[in-house]
Structures are given as C-alpha cells and as structure tokens.
C-alpha cells in the first residue's frame, strides 16, 4: 500500500505533469505527498548574483537567490496540491540532485517516487540526466517517470 508519495520538482513543465499524476494518485490512495526541490550547488559555490538580476535588487549570494526560486516553484506546486484537496510537505535540499532526491525518499519513508522524464535541463534524449540517475541509483522505492 502506498502511504507516502515523493514528487521531485524543478518548476519545469514536465515536473508539473508529474505532480498532476502524483496528486491524483495521492487522492485515490489517501497517501501523503512530499514535494522536494533540489538546488544543484556544484556550479556556483561561493559566487554572487549581480544586484540587477535579483528580485530584491541587492547583491546576495547565489544560494539565497536559488532558495527563493525553489521556494517559489514549490509554493506554486503546493498551491496546486491544496486546490486538489491534498496537503503537501515541502522540502528544499542542496547538493547533487540525484543523491538528494534519493536521500529525501529514504528520509521521508516514501513508498513511491514520482518525477518528470526531463526537467529544467533536459535536452531531447529519452530521459533527462536526473531521471536517468535516479533510475540507475540505489532507490529503494519504485520510481514513476512521467513523460514530457
């Protein structure tokens, strides 16, 4: 029996499709839903955003800016859940997306992991790099990949 569904989201259209599937499953099964967003910090550690590019118009570390962005798309996803009658938990993690998604699935004791086939960085292959990595990783739970 599926009691907790973990949805990996990056704010992309495909992750939105995966969320729609997960919401329907959660409603039908009476399962709890956890939304996880991962900030891949491998490429920017220690750098800052130019003040003109930030929403607050002040210089701030890239990490803070990306936390705001992740929080915004997870809040939007949470709103979709709530309008459908599902109350989600939201989690933002920092690190390598594949590793953090798998860690969160274990931490949340998820019975099912739902994600899009291609995320914000997906570029035309059968699977995006994060979806491929999760499928090849040490996932202890079934993974449902929703196509774009």
N, C-alpha and C positions, 0 to 999 in steps of 0.2 A: 504494500500500500504506500502511495506517495503522500507524505505528510508535509514536506518542505521542498519547494522549487527555488533554485538559484538561477537568476537571469543575469547574464553578463551583458552589460550595456555600454556603448561608447557614443550614444547620441546619433548614430547613423540610421539611415532608413531601414537597413536590414535588421539592426538590433530592435527597431520599433516593431517590425513584423514578428520577430521572435517574442517580444513582450506580449503582443496580442495573443499569440498561441499560448504562452505561459499563463496569461490571465484567464483564458477560457478553461485551461486545464485546472488551475487553482480553484476556480468557481465550481467546476463539476466534481472535483475530488475533495473539496473542503481543505485544500492544502494551504499552508502559509507560503508567502512569497518573499524572497530576499533579492533586492536589486544590488548588483555590485558593479562599480565603475573602477577602472584601474588607470592610474596615471603612470605612464611609462617614463620613468625619470632617468633612463640611461643616457639620453642625448643632451640634457640641459643642466645637469647638476652644477650649481654654483653660478649660473648666468642670470641676468636680469632682463626684463622686458623694457623696451623704450616707453617712456611715460605716455606718449601719444597713442600707443597701441592698447593700453589698458583701459578697462571700463571706468576706473576711478580717476584716470588722468594723473596718476602719480607713479613714480618708479616703484616697482615692487618685484620681489623675486618671482621667477617664472613658476615656481612650485605653488605659490599663493594664487597666482592667476589661474593656473590649471585646476587647482582645487575649486575655485569659483566656477569655472566652466563645467567641471564634472558635477559639482553640486547642482548647477542649473539644469543640466540634462537629466540627472537622476530625479530632481524635483518634478520635472515635466513628466517623466515616466511614472513617478509616484502618483501624480495627479490623474493620469490615465487609469491607474490601478484603482484608485479611490472612487472615481466616477463609475467604475465597473463593479464596485462593491467588494474590492479586495484591498486590505490594508497591508502595504508592504513595509519591510525593514529596508533601510538604505545603508550601504557601506561603500566608502571610498578607500581604496588601498593604493599604495605607491610601490613601484617596482616593475619587474618584468610581468607583462600581462598574463602570460600562460601560467607562470608559477603562482601569481597572486590569485587568479581565478580558482586554481586547484586548491590552494591553501584555504580560501574562503569557503569552498564547497565542503571541505573537511571540518572547518571551524563551525559552520552553520549546521552541520549534520544534514546536508541536503540529500534528498533521495533522487533528485533529477536536476541536471544542469541543462539550461536552455540558452542557446546563443545563435546569432546570425552567422551565415556562412561567410560573409565578408563584412568587415567593419569599416571604420573611417579610413583605414589604409589599404583596404582590399583592392586589388588591381587585376581583375579579369581571369584569374585561374579558377579551378574547380572549387577550391577552398582558400579562404584568406589565411594568413600566417598564424594568427592567434587561434582560429578554429582548428587548423591543422595541428598546431602544437598541443592544444587541449586533448584532441582525439589521440594523439601519439603519446601524451603524458601519462602520468600514473593516476588517472582518475579512478576513483573507487566507486563512482556512481555512473549510471547511464547518462549519455550526452545526447540531447536532441538538437540537431543543427537545422535551422530554418533557412531555406534558400532565399537568395535576393530576388 
